[in-house]
Amino acid sequence: MNIFIVEDNINIIRLLEKIIIDRELGKLLGHATDGILGLKEIQRLTPDIVLVDLLMPGKDGISLVREVKRLYPEIQFIMISQVSSKDMIGKAYQSGIEYFISKPINAIEVESVINKVEDKIQVNRKLSQIQSLFTDPNSSSKNEKNFSKDNDEEDNYNGLNTEKENNSNRIEKIKRVMRVIGIAGETGSQDIISILEYLIRTKESIDSYTISELCSKFTHQAKTMEQRIRRTAMVGMINLANLGIEDYMNEIFIEYSNGIYNFEQIKIEMDYIRGKSRKRGKVNLKKIIDGLLFYSDSY
């Protein structure tokens, strides 16, 4: 995978370059120290993955991501920042980033996130290849179809069955992940699955809704449903934090502490459990649901 860095702090650039090279995470194409130059270089090099700072001179990270996504939607972005504002982070995800890494930089987190994004790119490419096999370039209208009505109906029936089976498999993968992080038996677990089933069935993005809007599709007591989901998500955070305390290199901890949760918040929860802080980690429900959707495709 080809990787490019846009960051105004040269020390952060050097650290990221060292992590990428030492851990063989991909081919480093170069870096830019401001958003305007970064946009030009991305257009010239068209990397697979861009690590981008949120706050930069010339053009901020969110504006950069939006502009590139309009031109090259296949380029994947990982945003890096010490900003903790929920609104700002939410806008970053809405602009099209895949993951948000909080400063100070953690090498394990960077490696884990880049690997996840690379996996997603590979999955998307394989899906595109499969879809291209079933695309008939000569079929531009209904009048040009070469199959009879009966065959069309049979194909539609088989297609619906295949899609239904695929959706069912995705939900099973989600349930498997929920069991691994210890939330499958929680009250809000079925609420989470209901939302995921809806998003998978409708093929809509989590970015199109607030959690409250999604909950309102299933109940008139959307706030209660959201509270159940938040409590369940918190149990998962506590479980992962305890795993990290016992073994910082635990595979489940490394995989899901950033793939589903925010690694920085997990660390805050770990300090709380250890008694080092009175502050608890916070859960980002949209990130959790988006993370589970990702694992349903690639896990």
C-alpha positions as CSV (number, residue, x, y, z in Angstrom):
1,M,0.0,0.0,0.0
2,N,1.2,3.5,-0.8
3,I,1.1,5.9,2.1
4,F,1.4,9.7,2.2
5,I,1.6,12.0,5.3
6,V,0.2,15.5,5.7
7,E,1.3,17.0,9.0
8,D,2.7,20.4,10.0
9,N,4.9,19.1,12.8
10,I,8.1,17.7,11.4
11,N,8.8,15.6,14.5
12,I,5.4,13.9,14.1
13,I,6.2,13.2,10.5
14,R,9.5,11.6,11.4
15,L,7.9,9.5,14.1
16,L,5.2,8.3,11.6
17,E,7.8,7.6,8.9
18,K,9.8,5.5,11.4
19,I,6.8,3.5,12.4
20,I,5.7,2.8,8.8
21,I,9.2,1.8,7.7
22,D,10.3,-0.2,10.8
23,R,7.0,-2.1,10.9
24,E,6.8,-2.5,7.1
25,L,3.3,-1.1,6.9
26,G,3.5,0.1,3.3
27,K,5.5,2.2,0.8
28,L,6.0,5.7,2.0
29,L,5.5,8.2,-0.9
30,G,6.5,11.3,1.0
31,H,5.0,14.1,3.1
32,A,3.6,17.6,3.1
33,T,3.7,20.2,5.9
34,D,0.5,22.1,5.0
35,G,-2.9,21.3,3.5
36,I,-2.5,23.2,0.2
37,L,0.8,21.4,-0.7
38,G,-0.7,18.2,0.6
39,L,-3.7,18.5,-1.8
40,K,-1.4,19.0,-4.7
41,E,0.9,16.1,-3.8
42,I,-2.1,13.7,-3.2
43,Q,-3.5,14.6,-6.6
44,R,-0.1,13.9,-8.2
45,L,0.7,10.7,-6.3
46,T,-2.8,9.3,-5.6
47,P,-1.7,7.2,-2.6
48,D,-3.9,4.4,-1.1
49,I,-3.8,5.8,2.4
50,V,-3.2,9.4,3.7
51,L,-2.3,10.2,7.3
52,V,-3.5,13.7,7.8
53,D,-3.4,16.2,10.7
54,L,-6.7,17.9,11.7
55,L,-5.3,21.5,12.2
56,M,-2.8,22.8,9.7
57,P,-1.9,26.1,8.0
58,G,-3.3,26.9,4.6
59,K,-6.0,24.2,4.6
60,D,-7.3,22.2,7.6
61,G,-7.5,18.4,7.5
62,I,-11.3,18.2,7.2
63,S,-11.4,20.5,4.1
64,L,-8.5,18.5,2.6
65,V,-10.3,15.2,3.1
66,R,-13.6,16.5,1.6
67,E,-11.8,17.9,-1.5
68,V,-9.8,14.7,-2.1
69,K,-12.8,12.4,-1.5
70,R,-14.8,14.2,-4.2
71,L,-12.0,13.6,-6.7
72,Y,-10.6,10.2,-5.5
73,P,-13.3,8.5,-3.3
74,E,-11.1,5.3,-3.1
75,I,-8.3,7.1,-1.1
76,Q,-8.6,6.2,2.6
77,F,-7.8,8.8,5.3
78,I,-6.6,8.4,8.8
79,M,-6.8,11.6,10.8
80,I,-4.3,12.5,13.6
81,S,-4.9,15.2,16.2
82,Q,-4.8,16.1,19.8
83,V,-8.2,17.8,19.5
84,S,-10.8,16.2,21.9
85,S,-13.9,18.1,20.8
86,K,-16.7,15.7,20.0
87,D,-18.1,18.1,17.3
88,M,-14.8,18.4,15.6
89,I,-14.2,14.7,15.6
90,G,-17.7,14.1,14.4
91,K,-17.1,16.5,11.5
92,A,-13.9,14.6,10.7
93,Y,-15.8,11.3,10.3
94,Q,-18.4,13.0,8.3
95,S,-15.8,14.3,5.9
96,G,-14.8,10.8,5.0
97,I,-12.0,9.6,7.3
98,E,-11.8,6.0,8.3
99,Y,-10.2,6.3,11.7
100,F,-9.1,9.0,14.2
101,I,-5.8,8.7,16.1
102,S,-5.2,10.9,19.1
103,K,-1.9,12.5,19.8
104,P,0.6,11.7,21.4
105,I,1.3,9.0,18.8
106,N,1.2,5.4,19.9
107,A,3.1,3.0,17.6
108,I,0.9,0.1,18.3
109,E,-2.2,2.1,17.6
110,V,-0.8,3.4,14.3
111,E,0.2,-0.1,13.2
112,S,-3.2,-1.5,14.1
113,V,-5.2,1.3,12.3
114,I,-3.1,1.2,9.1
115,N,-3.5,-2.6,9.0
116,K,-7.3,-2.3,9.4
117,V,-7.5,0.3,6.6
118,E,-5.3,-1.8,4.4
119,D,-7.6,-4.8,5.0
120,K,-10.6,-2.7,4.1
121,I,-9.0,-1.6,0.9
122,Q,-8.2,-5.2,-0.1
123,V,-11.8,-6.2,0.7
124,N,-13.2,-3.3,-1.4
125,R,-10.9,-4.2,-4.3
126,K,-11.9,-7.8,-4.2
127,L,-15.6,-6.8,-4.2
128,S,-15.1,-4.5,-7.2
129,Q,-13.4,-7.4,-9.1
130,I,-16.3,-9.7,-8.3
131,Q,-18.9,-7.1,-9.3
132,S,-17.1,-6.5,-12.6
133,L,-17.4,-10.2,-13.4
134,F,-21.2,-9.8,-13.3
135,T,-21.3,-6.6,-15.2
136,D,-22.3,-6.9,-18.9
137,P,-20.9,-3.9,-20.8
138,N,-23.4,-4.6,-23.7
139,S,-26.4,-4.2,-21.5
140,S,-27.5,-0.6,-21.5
141,S,-31.2,-0.9,-21.5
142,K,-34.0,-3.3,-20.9
143,N,-34.4,-3.9,-24.6
144,E,-30.9,-5.3,-24.8
145,K,-31.3,-8.1,-22.3
146,N,-30.6,-11.5,-23.6
147,F,-32.6,-13.5,-21.1
148,S,-36.2,-14.4,-20.9
149,K,-38.6,-13.0,-18.3
150,D,-38.6,-16.4,-16.5
151,N,-34.8,-16.4,-16.3
152,D,-34.8,-12.8,-15.0
153,E,-37.2,-13.7,-12.3
154,E,-35.1,-16.7,-11.3
155,D,-32.0,-14.6,-11.3
156,N,-33.7,-12.0,-9.1
157,Y,-34.9,-14.7,-6.7
158,N,-31.4,-16.2,-6.5
159,G,-29.9,-12.7,-6.1
160,L,-32.3,-11.9,-3.2
161,N,-31.5,-15.2,-1.5
162,T,-27.8,-14.6,-1.9
163,E,-28.0,-11.0,-0.5
164,K,-30.1,-12.3,2.4
165,E,-27.6,-15.0,3.2
166,N,-24.7,-12.5,3.0
167,N,-26.5,-10.1,5.3
168,S,-27.2,-13.0,7.7
169,N,-23.5,-13.9,7.7
170,R,-22.5,-10.4,8.4
171,I,-24.8,-10.3,11.5
172,E,-23.2,-13.5,12.7
173,K,-19.8,-12.0,12.4
174,I,-20.9,-9.0,14.4
175,K,-22.3,-11.3,17.1
176,R,-19.0,-13.1,17.2
177,V,-17.1,-9.9,17.8
178,M,-19.6,-8.9,20.5
179,R,-19.1,-12.2,22.3
180,V,-15.3,-11.7,22.1
181,I,-15.5,-8.3,23.8
182,G,-18.1,-9.6,26.3
183,I,-21.2,-7.6,25.5
184,A,-23.3,-10.2,23.7
185,G,-25.4,-10.9,26.8
186,E,-26.0,-7.2,27.7
187,T,-29.4,-5.6,27.5
188,G,-28.5,-3.2,24.7
189,S,-26.8,-5.9,22.5
190,Q,-30.0,-6.6,20.6
191,D,-30.6,-2.9,20.1
192,I,-27.1,-2.6,18.5
193,I,-27.9,-5.6,16.3
194,S,-31.2,-4.1,15.2
195,I,-29.4,-0.9,14.1
196,L,-26.7,-2.9,12.3
197,E,-29.3,-5.0,10.5
198,Y,-31.1,-1.9,9.3
199,L,-27.8,-0.3,8.0
200,I,-26.8,-3.5,6.3
201,R,-30.2,-4.1,4.7
202,T,-30.6,-0.5,3.5
203,K,-26.9,-0.1,2.6
204,E,-26.9,3.3,4.3
205,S,-24.0,4.9,6.1
206,I,-24.0,5.6,9.8
207,D,-22.9,9.1,8.9
208,S,-26.3,9.8,7.5
209,Y,-27.9,9.6,11.0
210,T,-27.6,10.4,14.6
211,I,-27.9,7.5,17.1
212,S,-31.1,9.0,18.3
213,E,-32.5,9.0,14.7
214,L,-31.6,5.4,14.3
215,C,-33.2,4.4,17.6
216,S,-36.4,6.2,16.6
217,K,-36.8,3.8,13.8
218,F,-37.4,1.0,16.2
219,T,-39.1,2.6,19.2
220,H,-40.9,5.7,20.4
221,Q,-38.6,5.7,23.4
222,A,-35.4,6.4,21.4
223,K,-33.6,8.0,24.4
224,T,-34.1,4.8,26.5
225,M,-32.8,2.6,23.6
226,E,-29.8,4.9,23.2
227,Q,-29.1,4.6,27.0
228,R,-29.2,0.8,26.8
229,I,-26.7,0.9,23.9
230,R,-24.4,3.3,25.7
231,R,-24.4,1.1,28.9
232,T,-23.6,-1.9,26.8
233,A,-20.9,-0.1,24.9
234,M,-19.4,1.0,28.3
235,V,-19.3,-2.7,29.4
236,G,-17.2,-3.5,26.3
237,M,-14.8,-0.6,27.1
238,I,-14.4,-1.8,30.7
239,N,-13.7,-5.4,29.5
240,L,-11.1,-4.2,27.0
241,A,-9.5,-1.9,29.5
242,N,-9.1,-4.8,32.0
243,L,-7.6,-6.9,29.3
244,G,-5.1,-4.2,28.6
245,I,-4.2,-3.9,32.2
246,E,-3.5,-7.7,32.4
247,D,-1.7,-7.9,29.1
248,Y,-1.0,-4.8,27.0
249,M,-0.1,-7.0,24.1
250,N,-3.3,-9.1,24.3
251,E,-4.5,-9.7,20.7
252,I,-8.2,-8.9,21.5
253,F,-7.1,-5.7,23.3
254,I,-4.9,-4.5,20.4
255,E,-7.5,-5.4,17.8
256,Y,-10.6,-3.8,19.2
257,S,-9.4,-1.0,21.5
258,N,-9.1,1.1,18.4
259,G,-11.0,-0.9,15.8
260,I,-14.3,-0.4,17.6
261,Y,-13.4,2.0,20.4
262,N,-11.1,5.1,20.7
263,F,-7.7,3.9,22.0
264,E,-7.2,7.1,24.0
265,Q,-10.5,6.7,25.8
266,I,-9.6,3.1,26.6
267,K,-6.3,4.3,28.2
268,I,-8.3,6.8,30.3
269,E,-10.6,4.0,31.5
270,M,-7.5,1.9,32.3
271,D,-6.2,4.7,34.5
272,Y,-9.6,4.9,36.2
273,I,-9.6,1.2,36.9
274,R,-6.1,1.4,38.3
275,G,-7.2,4.3,40.6
276,K,-4.8,6.7,38.9
277,S,-7.6,9.0,37.8
278,R,-11.2,9.9,38.6
279,K,-12.0,10.5,35.0
280,R,-13.6,7.6,33.0
281,G,-13.3,6.8,29.3
282,K,-16.1,7.8,27.0
283,V,-17.7,5.8,24.3
284,N,-18.4,7.0,20.7
285,L,-21.5,5.1,19.7
286,K,-21.2,6.0,16.0
287,K,-17.6,4.8,15.9
288,I,-18.6,1.5,17.6
289,I,-21.4,0.8,15.2
290,D,-19.2,1.8,12.2
291,G,-16.4,-0.5,13.6
292,L,-18.8,-3.4,13.9
293,L,-20.0,-2.8,10.3
294,F,-16.3,-2.9,9.2
295,Y,-15.7,-6.2,10.9
296,S,-18.8,-7.7,9.5
297,D,-17.2,-7.2,6.0
298,S,-13.7,-8.3,6.8
299,Y,-13.5,-10.2,10.1
